């Protein structure tokens, strides 16, 4: 699951959901919705913001998420 990968990287970097939202320039609700699954198909723009905030490439977020590979 995408959120598990994001959460793992957040823990490694010592980020809270609030700090991630601020770094990404999105509202805290956006991060909460992503975590809860209310946003189950995040936009490319949102994923770029999150990847930039986590200081990783988009490919890093896809590595553990194999759901896209089975389509």
VOPAGU-2260 file (C-alpha; in pm, 1 decimal, decimal comma):
REM VOPAGU-2260
SITE   aa  ch    i         X         Y         Z
SITE  UNK   A    0       0,0       0,0       0,0
SITE  UNK   A    1     124,8     343,9     -93,0
SITE  UNK   A    2      58,0     496,0     247,1
SITE  UNK   A    3     269,5     232,0     422,7
SITE  UNK   A    4     567,8     328,6     208,4
SITE  UNK   A    5     511,1     699,5     276,7
SITE  UNK   A    6     475,6     631,9     648,6
SITE  UNK   A    7     795,4     425,0     652,0
SITE  UNK   A    8     990,8     708,9     491,6
SITE  UNK   A    9     829,9     963,9     724,1
SITE  UNK   A   10     949,8     761,8    1025,1
SITE  UNK   A   11    1301,2     736,8     882,4
SITE  UNK   A   12    1308,8    1114,3     839,5
SITE  UNK   A   13    1133,2    1195,9    1167,0
SITE  UNK   A   14     836,1    1361,7     997,5
SITE  UNK   A   15     483,8    1390,3    1128,3
SITE  UNK   A   16     180,5    1413,6     901,9
SITE  UNK   A   17     169,0    1785,2     980,9
SITE  UNK   A   18     533,0    1837,1     881,1
SITE  UNK   A   19     484,4    1636,2     561,9
SITE  UNK   A   20     181,8    1846,8     469,0
SITE  UNK   A   21     372,6    2170,3     529,0
SITE  UNK   A   22     675,0    2053,8     330,2
SITE  UNK   A   23     452,0    1937,3      45,9
SITE  UNK   A   24     246,9    2255,7      46,7
SITE  UNK   A   25     -81,4    2073,1      92,4
SITE  UNK   A   26    -343,8    2080,5     363,5
SITE  UNK   A   27    -322,9    1840,7     653,3
SITE  UNK   A   28    -660,5    1701,3     544,8
SITE  UNK   A   29    -502,2    1588,8     218,1
SITE  UNK   A   30    -249,2    1378,5     408,1
SITE  UNK   A   31    -520,5    1245,1     638,2
SITE  UNK   A   32    -737,7    1149,6     339,7
SITE  UNK   A   33    -444,2     979,6     171,2
SITE  UNK   A   34    -374,4     780,0     487,3
SITE  UNK   A   35    -738,5     679,5     537,4
SITE  UNK   A   36    -784,3     577,9     175,0
SITE  UNK   A   37   -1031,9     853,6      91,6
SITE  UNK   A   38    -780,5     951,1    -174,6
SITE  UNK   A   39    -714,0     614,3    -335,2
SITE  UNK   A   40    -587,9     746,0    -669,7
SITE  UNK   A   41    -372,8    1048,2    -586,0
SITE  UNK   A   42    -293,7    1289,2    -866,1
SITE  UNK   A   43      48,2    1301,2   -1026,3
SITE  UNK   A   44      90,0    1654,0    -891,1
SITE  UNK   A   45      16,8    1542,1    -534,5
SITE  UNK   A   46     257,6    1250,8    -558,9
SITE  UNK   A   47     529,8    1481,8    -692,6
SITE  UNK   A   48     475,3    1716,6    -397,5
SITE  UNK   A   49     492,5    1429,2    -150,1
SITE  UNK   A   50     802,4    1280,8    -311,8
SITE  UNK   A   51     972,0    1621,2    -306,8
SITE  UNK   A   52     873,4    1673,0      57,3
SITE  UNK   A   53    1018,3    1332,4     144,6
SITE  UNK   A   54    1328,2    1409,7     -66,4
SITE  UNK   A   55    1286,9    1093,7    -274,3
SITE  UNK   A   56    1201,6    1011,8    -634,5
SITE  UNK   A   57     858,1     901,6    -746,2
SITE  UNK   A   58    1012,4     564,8    -828,6
SITE  UNK   A   59    1086,8     512,1    -459,4
SITE  UNK   A   60     715,4     535,9    -385,2
SITE  UNK   A   61     634,8     282,8    -656,5
SITE  UNK   A   62     893,8      21,8    -553,9
SITE  UNK   A   63     691,1    -136,5    -277,7
SITE  UNK   A   64     352,6     -72,4    -438,2
SITE  UNK   A   65     310,9    -369,7    -669,1
SITE  UNK   A   66     -59,2    -308,8    -733,7
SITE  UNK   A   67      25,2    -105,1   -1046,4
SITE  UNK   A   68     242,3    -382,7   -1184,6
SITE  UNK   A   69     -39,6    -638,0   -1202,2
SITE  UNK   A   70    -254,8    -434,8   -1439,9
